[in-house]
Amino acid sequence: MKSQQFYQPISGHAIPLTLLNLAEYETFQPCSDSERRTLAVMQFGAKLGEMALIWDESGALSKVYMGAGESSDVVALATAALKLPPGTYQITNAVSERAVLMWALAQYRFDHFQKVLPLPRVLAINPQYLPKVVNKADAVFLVRDLINFPPNVLDPEGLGAAATELAETYHAQCQIWVGDELLAHNYPAIHAVGRAAASAPRLIHLAWGDASHPHVTLVGKGVCFDSGGLDLKNSPSMRLMKKDMGGAAQVLGLAKWLMSEKLPIYLQVFIPAVENAVSEQSYRPGDVLVMRNGMTVEIDNTDAEGRLVLADALVKACEQPPEILIDFATLTGAARVAVGTEISAMFSNNDALAAEVQSYGVQCSDPIWQLPLFQNYQLLFESKIADVMNSSPSAYAGAIVAALFLQYFVKPEINWLHFDIMAWNIGNQPGKPEGGEAMGVLAVGQYLMDKYS
C-alpha cells in the first residue's frame, strides 16, 4: 500500500473540514440558520468522533464539522479519516504535522491478499510539505506490510528480496551471505539458529550514501518465524511469531525514510534473517557456540535465539565503527511486562543520547522508555562451561539480561541504542490498526534528521 493515495496538493475542489473540541464548541457560531438546524438535528456536541455533514442546495457535501472531544488533533484527525465519507477534504484548522501524518496511518490496511478495497479519504495539503509527509508515511507502511506478511511468503529468502528491492529503488548496495557462506565468512550463530529451516539463514547487508559522511548503522532482528526451536513454544505463544522479524522491518522502514530524504550520512543496515525451526539440524540446549568475536556461549534455551543472531550482526557492525549504532528487536516478553505493548523499551551505553532520543519519542508521539543496563545482572547468565549462557534460568530481569548479553558484542566506545519492541498493535486505535506497527522509527528517524540535516 502507498500513502500517496491519501493526499493531494491543495486545490479548489476539497470539502472544508473543521475540527471542534469541547471548549471551542461552547463559543462556536454556525455560519447560517440552516447549519444551526443541521447541527441540532444531528445532536452534534463536538464529542470525539461526532460528525456533522452539511449539504448544499444541490445535494452535494459542502462542509464537515468533526468532533475532537478533549483529544489532541492527532487523535481527532485519525478518527476523522476513518469515519468520513470517501472524498477529498481540506482542514480549516491549524493542525500539527503529526496529525496530518495520522490521516494516512489511520487508513492503512494490509491489502495484499484482498481484492475489494475501500475508497480512500484524501487530504489536500500544502504541496511544499507533501513529499515529506508521504516519505514518512510510506516508511511506516513498509514496516507494517513486512510484519503483516505471512511467514510462508516472507521467509528469510523473502526478507532478502525485500531488502534487495529497497536497495535497487534507492541505488544502495546490497550483499547477502546465505547458508554455508555464513560459516565461510564467520557468522556462526546466524547459521546455527537458522540451519534447521527449509529457507536457508542469511545475513543481509545494505549500504547507502557517501562514506565520507557520518556513519550510521542499523541492525534488525529478522527471525521470520519463531517456533522456539527444540524448546518449542505452545500454540498460543507461536500464533503471532511471524512478527518476530519486526526489528528487521523497523530498520528497513527507517532506512527507506532516511534514503528518500537524501540525508547526508553513510548508512549501513545489517539483518540476520532466519527461521527458528525444528529438524534434525536444530541447535540444542547445552550446545556451545563460538561467536564471531571469539566469545563462547552455552545454549540454555533455544527460544532465546534473537540475541544470538543479533550478536553476530552487531560484531560485524562494529568492525567499521559508526558514530551511532541502533538495533531493533522483538526480543523479550519481559520488556512487554515492563512497559506494555505501546512503549518501546530502550537501552543505551550513553545516557545523554538515550535522554535525547526519549525526548523525540514525546515530540513524535512515539513513546520510548529507557531501562537500565544494570551490570550486576550479568551474574544471572553466567555459565559453568562457557563465557556466558544465552539466557538466564531466573525469571527476573529478562529484558535487561538480553540487553546485557548484546552489550558483550558492542565495542564500548560506540554510541549504542538497543530497542526491545512489540512491533504489533493488539487492537485498533485511532491511527494504529491492529497488526504490524512501527515502534521507535518516527522518534529515531526525526532525531537523525535533525542531527544530520
N, C-alpha and C positions, 0 to 999 in steps of 0.2 A: 504494500500500500504506500502511496506517495501523498505527502501532506499538501502539495501544490493545489490539489483539487478543492481544498477548503479555504483558499484565499484568492483574492484578485486585487489589482490596484483600484483605488478609489475611482468611482465613476458616478454619473448622474442617475444610475438605474438601481441603486441599492435602497432597500427599505430601511428607514431610520429605526434604530433600536436604542431605547433608553433604559438603563438600569436604575432602579429606585430602591434604596434601602428604607428601613422603617422610619428613621429620623427624617430623611428627605421627603418622604411621602406625607408627613404631618403638615408640611408647608407647601406641598405641591398644588399647583393650579392648572387644571386641564385647559387646553387651548380653546375648547368650544363646549357648548352645551351638549352636543352630540357625544363628544368624548367623555364628558362627565357621566352621561346616562350609560354609556357602554361600560365604564369602569364600575358603576354601581350595579348594573345587571350581572356582571361577571364576578361581583363581590371581590374585586381586586383590593388587596390591602398591603401589597409590597412584601409579603412573606416570601421566603426563598422558594423559587420555582413557580410562583404565581405568574400568570401571563395574561395580558390584555391585548387582543388583536383589534386594531382599528382599521375598518374598511372604508374605502371611498364610495362615491355615488355609483361608480360603475361596477362595484363589487370586487375591486382589486384591493389587496392588502397594502395599506399606505403607511402604517406605523405600528410599532410594537412597544409596549411597556412590559418590562420584566422585573419581577420582584427579586431583591437581593437579601431581604431579611436583615439579619445582623452579620451576614457573612462578608468576606472580602470580595473584591471584584474578580479574583481568580476563581473562586467557587461559583460566583454568580454567573460568570460568562461560560464556564464549563457546563453548568446546568442548562443555560440557555441554548447551548449548541446541541443538546440532546432533545430539548422539548419543542423548539421552534419548527414550523413547517419548512420543508425544503425551499430554499430561495437564497437570495443574496442580500446581506444586511450590512449596515454601517452604523457603528456605535456613535451616539451623540455625546456620551460622557468622555472624560479623560480617564483612561484605564492604563494599567501597568503593562509592560512588555510580557511579563509572566502570564497575565490574564489573556493576552492575545495568543500566546503560545498554547494555552489550555483549550482554546477553541478547537484546534486540530487534535490535541491529545485526547480530548473527550470523545471525538468521533472515530477514533481508531478502532478498527476491528480486524481480527486475523481472518482474511477472506480468501486465503489461498485455495481452500477446498470448497468454497461456496460459489454458486453461480448467480443467485439473485441477491443484489446488493442494494441497500437503501440509497436514496438520492442525498447528496451532501448539502449541508448548510454552509454557505460561502460567506466569508467575512471580507469586506472591502477595507483595505488598509493602505497607508501611505506607501507608495512604491519604493521610497527610499529604504524602508525597513523590511520590505517583503523578502528579499533574499536571505537576510539574517534569520528571520523567523522560520522560513522554510528549511534552511540548513539545520537549525536546531531541532525542529520537529522531525525531520527525516532521520536524524541521528537516533532519536528516541524510538521512532517507528522501526528502524533496523534492529535495535536491541530487542524490542518486543517481538518482532517477527522471528528472529533467530531462536528465541526461547520457546516460542509457541509452536514451532515446527515439531512434528512427532519424531521420535528417535529413529524410526525406520527411514526417515527422509534426511534428517540432519545427524548422521553418524560422523565419526572422525573424518571420513573422506568428504562428506558434505560440508562440514565446517571448513575444511581446507579449500573447497571450491568457493565458498562464500568469501573467504579472505582473498583468494586469487582474483575474484571478480571485483572486489573493492580496490585492490591494488591496480588492476587494469584501468578502472574508472579514473583514478587519481594519479596515474603514472608513477606508482610506487613500485618498489622491487619486492617480490615475494619468493621466498625459498622455503621448501618443506622437506624435512627429513622423515622418511617413512619406514616402518618395520625395522628390519635388521640394520638399516642405516643409522638408527638411533644408537645401537651398540658400537658401530664403527666410529661414530662421532662423539661417543661418551655421554650419552643421556640414559643411564641405566635404569633410573626409577620410572621414567616415562615408558620405557619398553616393558619393564616388569609388570606395571599396573595394567597396561593395555594389551599385552600379548595374547590373552585368552579370548579376545573378541574376534569376530569374523572380519570386521573392518580394522585394519592394522593401525596401531598407535602412530602418532606423528607429532613433530614439533613444527609449528608454523611460525615463520618469521617474516614480518613486513617492515620495510624501511622506506622512509619518505623524507624529502627535504634536502637542504644543503648541510653537509657535515660540518661546515664552519659555524653554523648556528648553534644555539644552546641545545644540548641533548636531553630529550625527554623520553623515558622508556616506560611502556605499559606492559603488564603481564596479566593474562586472564586464564583462570581455570576452565579448561574445556572438557570436562567429563560429560560426554554426550548422553550417557545413561549410566546410572549407578545402581547396580543390583546389590551392592555391598560386598561383592566377591564371595569368597568362601564363608565370611562372616555375614551371611545372607540377611538382607532386610526382610521384614514381614511385608505383606501385601499393601497395607495402608501406607507404610513408610516409603514404599517403592513407587507408588502411583504417580507422583509428580517428579520423578527423578530425571525426566527429560530436561528439567530446568537446571540440572547440575552443571551445565555449561554456561550458566548465567554470567559468570565472570568473563568468559570469552566474549559473550555478546556485548557486555559493557564496554570492553576495550575496543572492539570493532566499531561500535556506535560512536564512541568518543573519538576514535581516530578519523572516522568519516567526517565528523563535525570540524575537527581541527584542520583537516586537509581541505575541506570545502571552503574554509575561511582563509586558506593560504597563510596560516600562522607561521612566522619565521622561526621555526625550530627544526631540529633534526629528530624526527620521530621514529622510534622503533617499537614494534609490538611483537611479543612472544606469546604463543598459545600452545601449551601442551594439550593435544587433543587425543582422548582415549575413551574407550568404553570399559567400565569396570565389570567384566563379565565372569562367568563361571565355565570352566572347561578343564581338561587335563593339563592345560598350560597356566592355570591360575597361580598367582603367587600366594604364599601360605602364611598363616600366623606362625611365628617362630623363625621365618626366613631372616637372613641378614643381607641388606643391600649395601654395596659400596657406592656412595653417591658421587656426583660429578666433581665435588670439591674434596673428595677423599674421605669424608666422614662415613662412619658405619652406622646403619640404622637397623635395629631389630624391629620386625613387624609384630606389633602387639595385636592390631586389628586391621583386617583388610578393608574395612569400611572407612578407614582414615586415609584414603588414597589421594585426596585432593592435595594435601600438603606435600606428599611425595613428588607428584608431577610438577607442582609449583616450584619445589626446591631446585630441581634440575634447571628449570627456566630462569629462576632468579640468579643462580650462579652464572649462567650464560649472560644474563643481562648486565651483571656487574663486571664482566670481563672487558667491556668498553664503557667505563663508568659514566653514567648520566648525571646531570645536575639534580634530577629528581626521578625516582623510581616509584611507580604506583602499581600495586596489584589489586585485582578484584577477584573475589571467590565466594561462591556459596559454600562456605567451609564448615560451619558448625551449627547444630541446633542450639548450642549453648548461647550463641550470640542472639538468637531469636528470643530465648528466655530472658536475656539481659535487657534488650532494648525493644523487643517486639518485632513485628513484621514490616513496619513502615519506616524505621530508622536504620540507617547504615551504621554498623559498628566499625570504628576506625582505630587503628593502632599506628604509632609512629615512633621513630627514634629521634624525632625533632619536635619538641612540644610547641615551639613557636610556629612552625609550619602547620602543625595539626590545628592549633587555635585559629590560624588564619583561614584554613580550608573549612573548618567548622563554621566560621562566621559566614562564609559563602553559602553554606547549607541553609542558614537562616535567610539570607538575601534571596536565594533562588527557590525557596520553599521545597528544599531537597534535604530533609533533616539528617544530620550526622552527629554522632556522639563518640567522643574519644574514650576508649578503655585503656587500662594501663598495661604496659609491658613489665609486669611485676616479676623481677628476676628470681626471687625465691621459689617461684613455682616451677623452675627448671627441675627441681627435685622430684616433681610428680611424674616425669617421664624419663628418669634415669634407667639405664639398662645394666644388667649384670654381665652381659657378654659383648656389648657394642657401645659406641659412644652415647647413643640415645635410643629410645623407643619412638615409634611414630605416633603413639597416643598414650594416654595415661589410664591405668586401671581405676583411678579415682573418678568419682562422679562430679568433682568440683572443678570450677575454673576452666571449663572446656575451651572456650574461645581464646582465653589468654594462653593456655597451653599450646594451642595450634599456632598462635601468632609467635610465641617464643620459639617454637620449632622452626618456623620460617626464618626467624631472625638469625639463626645459625648460618643461613645461606646468603645473607646480605652483608656486603662489606660495611663495617661500622661507619666509615666516613661518608657514605652515600645517604642523602636525604631520602627517606623511605616512608611511604604510606601504604598500609595494608587495610583493605576494606573487606569485611565479612558481612555479606548481604543476603537478603531473602530472594531478591530478583523476581518476585511474584506477588501480585495482588490477590489476596484470598477472597475478595468480594468486590463489588462495584461501588466506586465512589466517584464524585464529580471529577472528571479528567483522568481517572485511574481505573480503567476497566479491568475486570478480573482476567488474570493471565500474566504473562511475562511483563516485567517492568524494569525501566532504567532507574538505578539507585546510585546516587553519588555522582552520576555522569554530568548532570547540569551544574552542580556545585564545582566539581573539579574542572570541568571544561571552562566555566567562566573564570575561575581562578587562573588557569593557564592563559586564557585570552588576555586578561588584564595584566598579567605578569610579563608576557612576551610580545604583546602587540607593539 
